[in-house]
Amino acid sequence: MNYVTSFERLSREEGIHLNAITIAKKLIAQGRSIQYIHDLIHLSENEVMDLVDMH
């Protein structure tokens, strides 16, 4: 895999991760449970807990 392909893949993965965080923040604002968010979005429980603490 060349550098450009690797960079594009990592950029795409980071974009997907940022979208997941945005969705998780919206679900937190709606009062959804941590387990629900974790199961739906596939973020780690620690990531979800950090978002809850920031909210």
C-alpha positions as CSV (number, residue, x, y, z in Angstrom):
1,M,0.0,0.0,0.0
2,N,1.5,3.3,-1.0
3,Y,1.6,6.4,1.2
4,V,-1.3,8.2,-0.6
5,T,-3.6,5.2,-0.4
6,S,-2.7,4.8,3.3
7,F,-3.3,8.5,4.0
8,E,-6.7,8.4,2.2
9,R,-7.8,5.3,4.2
10,L,-6.7,6.9,7.5
11,S,-8.5,10.1,6.6
12,R,-11.7,8.2,5.8
13,E,-11.5,6.3,9.0
14,E,-11.0,9.5,11.0
15,G,-13.9,11.1,9.3
16,I,-16.1,8.1,10.2
17,H,-14.9,8.3,13.8
18,L,-15.7,12.1,14.0
19,N,-19.2,11.4,12.6
20,A,-19.7,8.7,15.2
21,I,-18.7,11.2,18.0
22,T,-21.1,13.8,16.6
23,I,-23.9,11.3,16.6
24,A,-23.0,10.1,20.1
25,K,-23.1,13.7,21.4
26,K,-26.6,14.1,19.9
27,L,-27.8,10.9,21.5
28,I,-26.3,12.0,24.9
29,A,-28.3,15.3,24.6
30,Q,-31.4,13.2,24.0
31,G,-30.7,11.3,27.3
32,R,-29.9,8.0,25.7
33,S,-28.0,5.4,27.9
34,I,-24.3,4.9,27.6
35,Q,-24.9,1.2,26.8
36,Y,-27.3,2.1,24.0
37,I,-24.8,4.6,22.5
38,H,-22.0,2.1,22.8
39,D,-24.0,-0.6,21.1
40,L,-25.3,1.6,18.3
41,I,-22.2,3.7,17.5
42,H,-19.5,1.2,18.4
43,L,-17.4,3.7,20.3
44,S,-15.6,2.4,23.3
45,E,-17.3,2.8,26.7
46,N,-14.5,5.1,27.7
47,E,-15.0,7.3,24.7
48,V,-18.8,7.5,25.5
49,M,-18.1,8.2,29.1
50,D,-15.7,11.0,28.2
51,L,-18.4,12.6,26.0
52,V,-20.9,12.3,28.8
53,D,-18.5,14.0,31.2
54,M,-17.9,16.8,28.7
55,H,-21.7,17.3,28.1
